[in-house]
Amino acid sequence: MKLPVSVLVVIHTPALEVLLLERAARPGFWQSVTGSLESLEEPARAAARREVREETGIDVGPEALLDWKIAHAFEIYAHWRGRFPPGTTHNTEHVFSLELPARARVRLAPDEHRAQRWLPWRAAAQACFSWSNRDVIRMLPGRGAPS
C-alpha cells in the first residue's frame, strides 16, 4: 500500500525547459517526477532524490534539490485509490525542483512511464494533467538557488 504523502519534482534547465514524463498506464497524461514516500520516516527530500533516480536515471546529491516548502493537499482520483490504505481519499504532495545545466539523457522506468520530452515552461505547464504540477511549473520563473 502506498502512503498518501508524496513528492513532486520539476526538473528544468536554466532556460526553463521542463522535463515531462508520460505515464505508462495513462497515455496522454504528462507530468513531472512524482512518487510516494516509502515510509513515514523517509524525509521528503530523500524521497524526491530517490524518485528522480528511479524515474529518470538522473542521480544528484540531496543539495541539488530545491525544497519549495509548499505542500498541496488534493483528492486522489478514484481509479488510483486502491493503491492506498482503505478509506484514504486525499494525498499531501511536497514540492521540489531540480535545475540541471542542460537537458539530460533520461532513462525511463518502463513500468511507470512510456515517453519523455523537454518543453519550454509555458508549454510544459499546459501539457500537465495535474493542476498542482501545472501551477508549480508556472511559478518557476524567479525561483532562487537550492536551500
N, C-alpha and C positions, 0 to 999 in steps of 0.2 A: 504494500500500500504506500502511496505517495503522501508526503506531508503537504498540508495546504500552505506552505511557505516556500516561496521561490525567488529566483533572481532573474533579472533581465539585463543583458549586457549588449550595449550598442557598440559595435566595432566600426571604427571610422578612420579615415586618413586626415591629415591637416587640412586638405582641401574639402573636407566634409563629404567625401564619398563614403557611403554606408554599405556594409555587407549585409545582405539579406539571404535567408535560407528558406527554401520551400519545403514544407512538411511532407514527409513521405506518405503519411496516411490521409492527408488532406491536400491533394493537388490544388494549386492556386492560392493556398494560404502561405503568405510570405511573412517572415518575422526575423527579428534579431535572435541572438543566442538566448535561450531560456532554459530553466530547469529547476527542479525542486531540491531543497536541502535533503541530504541523505539521513540526517538525524537532527534533533533539536540542539545537539551540542556542536554541530558544524557551523562555524561562522559564515555569514552571508558572503564575505569576501572570498573565503576558501571555496565555497560552492560556485561562485562566479568564475574563479580561476579554473576549477575542475570542469565546469560546463564548457568554457571556451576551448579547453584542451580536447574534451571528448567530442564536441560537435564540429570543430574546425581543424584540429590538429595543431593549432597555434598554442605554444607554451610560453607563457610570460610569468615573470615574478609577480607576487601579490601587489607590490608597489606600483605596478603599471596600471592597475585598475583604479579608476576614479569613482569613489563612493559618492553618489549624488545626495545621500541622506534623504532620499524620498522613498516612500513605500506606498504603493497603490493597493487598495483592497477592492476586489471585484468578484462578481458571481462567476462560479465555474460553469462552463457550458454543460448542459445536461448530458450530452453524449460523452463527456470526459469524467463525470462524477464517479463512475465505477472504479476509477483508479485510486480513489481516496477512501478514507475510513467512512463507514456508513453514517449518513446524516450530514456530511460535510458539503456545504454549499458555496463557501467563499474561500478565496486564496489571498494571501498577502505577498506582494511582489516587491522586492528590494532592487533599486535601480543602480546600475554601474555603467561606465563606458570604458572603452579601451581605444586609445589613439595609437595607430601604427604609423610608421614613417611613410609607408606607401601600401598600395594593395598587396596583400599577401596571398600566397597559394593556400588553398583551403582543401583539407581532406575531410570530406563529409562522412558522418556516421550514417550509413545507408538505411539502418532501421529507423532513423529519425528524420532524415532529410534527403530529398531527391535532386536538388539543384541549388546553385548559389549564384548570386550576381552582386556586383557593386554598382550603386546608383548615386547620383547627386542627392543630397539630403532631402530636398523637397520631393523628388520623385520617389525616394525610399519611403518617406512618410506616407505618401498617397498609396503606395503598394501594400502597406501593412494592414492585416485584417484586425489586429488588436488596437483598440483605442489608446491603451497605455503606451504601447510601443510607438504608435504614431505621435503621440504627444511628446514623448521623450526625444524623438528624433527632431521634432520641431523646435525643441529647446537647445539643441546642440550649438548653434552659433553663440559665441561668447562664453562658453564654459571654460573654467580655469584649468590649471595643472592638477595632476593627481594629488590626493591627500592621503 
